Amino acid sequence: MPQWTLFENDFRSIDLVLNELLERTNALSVHLVDRSGQLITTAGRTGDFDATSFASLIAADFTANAELSQLLGEDGLNAVVSEGRNRSVHSCMLADRVILCTVFDRRSTLGLVRFRAQRAVAELDRVFRDLFEKVGLVEPETATPEFAAAASQELDALFGE
């Protein structure tokens, strides 16, 4: 994914949503990571781990789980949960490019984090889609479904599948 920056108003909107999610879930930290593993922004406590490495691993984990989901015949992936003894991580996709990741401990529950994250995704999705449109990261919708199906068939034939 090409590099992009946040505008001040967008950053304020994003920061408000992340801090509200952090407060309402009693989570330890909340992170936004792009699909390539780049850390976009974070809220909460992060001093006890390397946030850059964390972002890369979250992106890889989400991508691997999305591939597993497809392999099992699922159309998409709603969330990835990593449950640890002391801390857990809930990750979900927004705007098809950004992973919202919530790190929480026993002071919260997966159900609460999942519920509040869905609300945050609804708000952030709009912000990021508008941002992507402003900076020209919206991919043109020139391909018709018929073209996509034909291209898929050609690729399958090319690779003997």
N, C-alpha and C positions, 0 to 999 in steps of 0.2 A: 504494500500500500504506500502511495506517495506520502511524504511528510506534509502535515498541515498544521495550522495554528488555530488557537481559539481566540475569538474576538472578546473584548472585555465584557460586553453584555451577556454573551453566551457563557463565558466563564462564571459570571455571577449567578446565572440561572442554574448552571450545573452544580456549582458549589452549594447553593441553597438546597437542592434536591439531595445531594450526597450527605450533607450535614443533618437534614431531616431524617433520612434513612438511618444514619448512624444513631441519632438520638432515639428514634421510635423503636429501634430493634435492640438497643443497648449493645450494639456490635462493637468490636474492637477497632475495625477499620473498614473503609470502603474504597475500592479502586476502580478506575476506568482504564481499560487496556485495549489497544487496537488489535486486530486479528494477527498482525505481524509480531506482536509481543512488545510493542512500545508502550510504556507507561504514559498515560495521558495526564491523569491527575489522581490525587488521593485525598482522603479525609480520615482523620482519626490517628490512632497510634501505629506507627510503622518503624519505630526506632530499634525494635528487637529482631528485624530481619531485613535482608537486602531486597528492597522493593523492585529494583530493576530486574534481578534474577527471578523474583516472584512473578512479575509481569510476563516474562518470557515463558515461564513454565505454565502459567495459567492459560496463555494462548495455545501452547502446544497441547495441553490437557484437553481444552475445549475442542480443538480441531480433531484430536484423536478420538474423542468420544462422539463427535459428530459423524466421523467416518464409520465408527462401530455401529452407530444408530442406522446409518444408511445400509450397511452390510446386513443388518437384521431386518431390513425392509421398512424402516420408519421414514417418514417424509422429512422430519426435522427433529431438532433437539431443543427442548425447552430450557433445561438447566443441567448443570453438572454439580454434583455435591461430593466433596471430599470430607469424610467424617473422621476426625482424629480423637485421641483420648482427651486432650485439653482444648484444642481449637478445631473448628470446622470451617469449611469454605463453601459458599454457594455462589455459582457463576451463571449468568444468563446473558444472552445476546440482545443487543438493541441496534436499530438502524442497520442491520446486516453487516456491521463492521466493528462494533464496539462491544466489549465484554464488561458487564457490570459484575464486580466480584466483591462479596461481603465476607469478611473474616469475623467469626464470632466464637464465643466460648459458652460455658454452661449458664451464664447469666441470661442467655437468650435461647430460643428454640428454632429449629429448622422451619417449622410451620409459620412462625411469626416473620422470620427473615424472608421466606418465600413470598408470603403475602405482601409485605411492605416493598420488597424488591419489584414485584409486578407493578405496583403503583409507581415506583420510581422509574421503571422502564417506560411506562406510558408517557411520563413527562419528558424524560431524557430523549426518547426516540424522536419526538417532534423537534427538539432543540438540535439534535445532531443531523437530522435530515435537512433542516433548514440551513444549517452550517455547511453541509456538504454541497448543497445547491449553490450557496454563496461563493464557495471557493472552487466550484467547477469539478467536484468529485462525483457528481451524479452521472452514472453511466447512461448513455443514450439508449432509449428503448426502440432501436431501429429493427431489431430482429423479431420477426413474427413467430408465433408458436409453430407454424408449419416449417419455417426455415430451421428453427432449433431442432425439430424432430428429424428433418432431413439431414442436418449436420451430424446429429447423433448417430443416425443409421450409417452414414459414410464413415465415421470414426470407428464404429463397431466392425464394419466390413474391412477397413484398413488394418485393424489389429486382429482380425480373424475371430471376432466374438459373435 
